């Protein structure tokens, strides 16, 4: 008998969960309150663990097509002096932790494609307002949907999580960011400099440049909530140019689609109760200190689907899933929080931390642990390679 799941939220984690379940023989419906499946205009980092999850649900090819993976990450101060330099293995490397940068919309559509190809029903304009442990979702129009499993993937403001009483704490941080996509000019995206992942520190502000494709890049303007000019929307371009004058031409090209997001950390009492579960930001939102918010969410979604294959008993599968993967996720949350309060760390202290060998090496190990995660269900998968690894003809073929 086919088992059925109802999922609230057609974001990264909800659609990954849907695709993974459908590919494993479940029938799945996803409820999305918006009239269309869409991500706001920004970029996103995907580390090796996330790549592995995407490859397992057959979304990696679409997600990373035309992607220009950065060869190196450079952090600089306001005088352009290097604070830290971190190399990445090339995309066709058969070892090491790779990192890919793509637009959020490209990634979301790749996962959406995998889900719809597997037969997932995505119901847009359907807002879930509550859930029950016995396996029910209720929508704003009063309809009730029953299933063997219900999942809240409805974000940091999750109504599923709150209706189930799973929230332990929700912490708002002192800073946030304006994140935008900007078009390249004059073939800059194909230059060596244009392919570098870079950030700059100046006082309480940080500016991140992330290459995505040859045509577009992602800028992240990070400032404290109480800094009125840093958190103002539309972007206060003059103020940001004063802090980072060498980025003037790029800042000038920032378009009108903007929002300022305050960073939050969500901790849950449990990730499950009865036959209901929460995943992604609904259960474990984290600040972007490790760039692992999405990666851990889709890894946990794939792992949950795989545990449900291991056990016909849904409650047993949920318990085993949380016991196995919650400590890994909380490690990522902790080190994201330790790594992130960038607007509060003097640049001199950061430079000292990155140049102190023993301390830096130990911190690097802690920070990299989430990137080495192998989601349950992908243990026997071959390493994924891009079909065209940054145009390198020597890249090995993709693992099927």
C-alpha positions, 0 to 999 in steps of 0.5 A: 500500500502506497504511503502518503505525505503532506508537506507545508512549504515549497522551499528547499527543504520541503521540495527535497523532502517531497522529491526524496519520498516520491522517488522512494514510492510515496505519494506526496502533496506540497502546500505552498501559500504563495501563488507560485514557487519562487525564491527571492533574488539572491545567491546561495552557497552549497557545500559538499554535503548539500551537493551530495543530497542534490545529486541523490535526488537527481537535481545537481545537474540542473542546479549547477549548470553554468555555475562558476565555482570559486577557486578561492575565498578572500577576506580583506579589510577596508584597505584591501589587506588580506585577512584570510585566504581559503582555497577550494578544490576544483569542481572536478576534483575527486577529493576535498570539500567543494563549494558551489555558488548559485542563485536561489531561484536556480537551486529551487527550480532544480529541486522543484523539477526533481520533485515534479518529475517524481510525481509530486503534487505542488499545490500553490495558493494553499496556506497551512495554518496548523498540524496535528500529531496524528498526521493532519494538516489544516489549511487557511480555507478550513480543509483538513489533509490526512497522511501517514506523515505530515511535515512542516517545512514552512520556514522560520515563522512556521505555523506547523511547528508552533501549532505542534508546540515544538518551539524551544527558543527563537533568537533574533540577532543584532545584525541582518543583510540585504542580499541582491543579484547584480548583472556582470558587465563586460565579461567580468564574470569570466575573468580570474578576479570575477570568479573569486569569492570575496568579502570585505570588513569595515567597522560594523559592516561587511560586504560579500561578493559571490560569483554565480554564473558568467552573467550574474553575481550576488552581493550581501550587505551585512550591517547591524539592525540599529545602523539605520543606513546599513539596514535601510531598504532601498539600499543606501548606496552612498553610505555603502560606497563610502565604506567600500569605495572600490566596489562603487561600480557594482553597488551602483548597479544594484536593482530595486528588488531588495529586502533586509532580513534580520538573522535568527536562530531557531531551536526546537524541543523536538523535531517530531511528535507523533507522525509530524515533523519539522525540517529546515528553518522551521526546526533549526534556522541558523545564522549564515556563519558556515553557509550551511542553512540550506545544506543541512536542511536538504541533508536532513530532508533526504535522511528522513526520507531514507529512514522512512524506507528503513522502517514502515513504522513512521514514528520509529523512523522519525525518532531514529532520524532525530536521534541521529541527525540532530547532534550534527545539525546543532553542531552546525548551528553552534559554529554558525553562531560562533563564526557569524557575529562578524559585525561585532568582531574587530578586524584585528581580532579576526586577523589574529584568529586566522593567523594563529596555527593551532587555534585556527586549525582546530576551529577550521576542523569544527567549521568543516564538519558539516561539509563532510556529512553524508546524508542517510541514503547517499552512503553508496553514491558515487561522487558527483561531478558537473557535466562541464566542470567550469569548461575544463575538458579534463573533468571526469564524467558525471556519476549516475 
